[in-house]
Amino acid sequence: MKRVFSTMVTVVVCLGLAALSLASSGGSGLGADEALTKLKEGNGRYVAGATVAPHQDAARRHETATGGQHPFATVLSCADSRVPVEVVFDQGVGDIFVVRVAGNVAAVDEIGTMEYGAEHLGVPLIVVLAHTKCGAVTAVVKNEPVTENIGQLVAPIVPAVKAVKARFASDSLDDVINKSIEANMWQAISDIYAKSPMLKQMAAAGKVKVVGALYDIDSGQVRWFGEHPSQANLLAK
């Protein structure tokens, strides 16, 4: 009995070490930079009209149903129907852990989901994907009347819009909206670090990389901004 128990403990420990090893480079086996390259290549194919639509067949469904999911990137995007994340990056089933919400805000639900992706699924890369002509940001810029629930939803966007308006008060409305969309992307990354000690620690340790990006809903092209310009200060707080 003791020998059986000892064997069982050894197996459990080995499985645990294997899981930790897999998580360190992402559940998919890719590092953050490799994952980023894969997204960039996929978007390039999408823009060029040369998509390959990988991992969208019955075999892939069966593989992920029986073997679990091992996404290589987490993407926080707007819920806008013109931003279909897997399509934009030419990926398929089980490739991207997608978190969608109006205005790509990073609040409790979104951050908790990203924590799950990073800690439990071993996802090494988080992309905050803003997009042109964002209705949520536009509504905040124009101070449009909204329901109580929508007001609470877009509240994280307000600081970014206020900062843009204070700095670019003489700009046209369209320019203020465009600048606010970009500022809101950075705001979301700042909120991730401010509200998630786990993700902040993982980023500081190099286990997770968080980058910003902007999707042009007309051209289909994603513009990459990289890590937050004040990354060091955000991680030091």
Secondary structure, 3 states (H helix, E strand, C coil): CHHHHHHHHHHHHHHHHHHHHHHHCCCCCCCHHHHHHHHHHHHHHHHHCCCCCCCCCHHHHHHHHHHCCCCCEEEEECCCCCCCHHHHCCCCCCCEEEEECHHHCCCHHHHHHHHHHHHCCCCCEEEEEEECCCHHHHHHHCCCCCCHHHHHHHHHHHHHHHHHHHHCCCCCHHHHHHHHHHHHHHHHHHHHHHHCHHHHHHHHCCCCEEEEEEECCCCCCEEEEECCCCHHHHHHC
